Amino acid sequence: MSKVKTNAMRWLDQHKIGYDVLAYEVKDGAVDGISVAAKVGRPVEVVFKTLVTRGASKAIYVFVIPVAKELDLKKAAKAVNEKKIELIAVNEINKLTGYIRGGCSPIGMKKSYPTLIDSTAMALPTFIVSAGKIGFQLELDPQVLSRLLDAQFLEVTMED
């Protein structure tokens, strides 16, 4: 296993939270969530992506949703009491979070932002989120992550 330690891993270590690191190959350029699920040998339903948004009030919000789903912007806005919400521009990700596109973890961001986890995670014993570096994922208990991030579980994805 790699000796890589990301901010997310350090943060979990500091809080004495157990997790597994799942490494995957990135040379082929396939780093989208569905490809990552296949590469780490897990069902796509347990692999989640981190989306960073900005509300009409200019506040920043983080949403953790299944990789095969899309964020429902109306549900997301309602969940955080905003009139409207939109994804931030790719060139803002690093400045706001300390991470890059494709390697953005909900854990260990530069600042703490209100975080919502899609309600589908509540039924899972573990789920997978980015470790904060392309090529690495973290598998951990969503309930523990919710408590640590003070995150709510809400339905925020589009219907199939």
C-alpha positions in Angstrom: 0.0 0.0 0.0 1.1 3.5 -0.7 2.7 5.8 1.8 0.5 8.7 0.7 -1.1 10.8 3.4 -3.6 13.3 2.3 -5.2 16.1 4.4 -8.3 13.9 4.7 -6.4 11.0 6.0 -4.5 13.2 8.5 -7.8 14.7 9.7 -9.3 11.2 10.2 -6.2 10.0 12.0 -6.3 13.1 14.3 -9.9 12.3 15.2 -9.1 8.5 15.6 -11.5 7.5 12.9 -11.0 4.1 11.2 -10.9 4.0 7.4 -9.5 2.0 4.6 -7.5 3.5 1.7 -8.4 2.2 -1.8 -5.8 3.1 -4.4 -6.5 2.9 -8.2 -4.6 3.4 -11.4 -5.0 6.8 -13.1 -2.7 6.5 -16.1 -5.7 5.7 -18.4 -7.3 9.1 -17.5 -10.6 7.4 -16.4 -11.1 9.1 -13.0 -14.8 9.7 -13.1 -16.8 8.1 -10.3 -18.2 5.2 -12.2 -14.8 4.2 -13.5 -13.3 4.6 -10.0 -16.0 2.3 -8.6 -15.0 -0.4 -11.1 -11.3 0.2 -10.4 -11.7 -0.3 -6.6 -14.0 -3.2 -7.1 -17.0 -1.7 -5.3 -20.6 -1.3 -6.4 -21.3 2.1 -7.9 -24.0 2.7 -5.3 -21.4 2.9 -2.5 -19.0 5.3 -4.2 -19.8 9.0 -3.6 -18.6 12.2 -5.1 -18.1 15.6 -3.4 -19.7 18.6 -5.0 -19.0 22.2 -3.9 -21.7 24.8 -4.5 -22.5 28.4 -3.9 -25.9 29.7 -2.8 -27.6 32.9 -3.8 -26.3 34.3 -0.5 -22.7 33.5 -1.6 -22.3 30.9 1.1 -20.5 27.7 0.2 -22.1 24.3 0.7 -20.7 20.8 0.2 -22.9 17.9 -1.1 -21.7 14.2 -1.0 -23.8 12.2 -3.4 -23.6 8.8 -5.3 -21.3 9.1 -8.3 -24.0 7.8 -10.7 -26.5 10.5 -9.6 -26.9 14.2 -10.3 -27.4 16.9 -7.7 -30.9 18.3 -7.8 -30.2 22.0 -7.5 -33.8 22.8 -6.4 -33.7 20.2 -3.6 -30.2 21.2 -2.6 -31.2 24.9 -2.4 -34.2 24.1 -0.3 -32.1 21.9 2.0 -29.8 24.8 2.8 -32.5 27.5 2.8 -31.2 29.2 -0.3 -33.3 30.7 -3.2 -30.9 29.1 -5.7 -27.7 27.1 -5.7 -25.1 26.4 -8.3 -21.9 24.4 -8.6 -18.7 26.5 -8.2 -16.4 27.0 -11.1 -13.7 24.4 -11.5 -11.0 27.1 -11.1 -12.4 27.9 -7.6 -12.2 24.4 -6.1 -8.6 24.6 -5.0 -8.9 28.1 -3.6 -12.0 27.1 -1.5 -11.1 23.6 -0.5 -7.4 23.0 -0.9 -8.3 20.1 -3.3 -8.4 19.7 -7.0 -11.2 18.6 -9.3 -11.4 14.8 -9.3 -9.7 14.7 -5.9 -12.0 16.8 -3.7 -12.7 15.1 -0.4 -15.5 16.3 2.0 -12.9 15.7 4.8 -10.1 18.1 5.6 -11.0 21.1 3.5 -9.3 24.4 4.1 -12.4 25.6 5.8 -15.4 23.9 7.3 -18.5 24.3 5.1 -22.1 23.1 5.8 -22.1 19.6 4.4 -25.0 17.4 3.3 -24.8 13.7 2.5 -27.4 12.1 0.2 -29.8 10.0 2.3 -29.0 6.8 0.4 -25.8 6.7 2.4 -27.7 6.2 5.7 -28.4 2.5 4.9 -24.8 1.7 4.1 -22.4 0.2 6.6 -19.5 1.9 4.7 -19.2 4.2 1.8 -16.4 5.5 -0.3 -15.4 9.1 -0.8 -12.3 10.8 -2.3 -9.2 10.7 -0.1 -8.2 14.2 -1.4 -5.9 13.0 -4.2 -6.7 11.5 -7.5 -5.9 7.8 -7.3 -7.0 7.3 -3.7 -10.4 6.8 -2.1 -11.4 6.3 1.6 -13.9 3.7 2.8 -15.6 4.6 6.1 -18.8 4.6 8.0 -21.2 7.3 6.7 -22.7 7.8 10.2 -19.3 8.5 11.7 -18.5 11.0 8.9 -21.9 12.7 9.3 -21.2 13.2 13.1 -17.7 14.5 12.5 -18.6 16.9 9.8 -21.9 17.8 11.5 -23.5 16.8 8.2 -27.2 16.1 7.6 -28.5 13.2 5.5 -31.1 14.5 3.0 -32.4 13.5 -0.3 -30.6 15.9 -2.7 -30.3 13.9 -6.0 -32.5 13.8 -9.0 -35.0 11.1 -9.4 -34.0 8.2 -11.8 
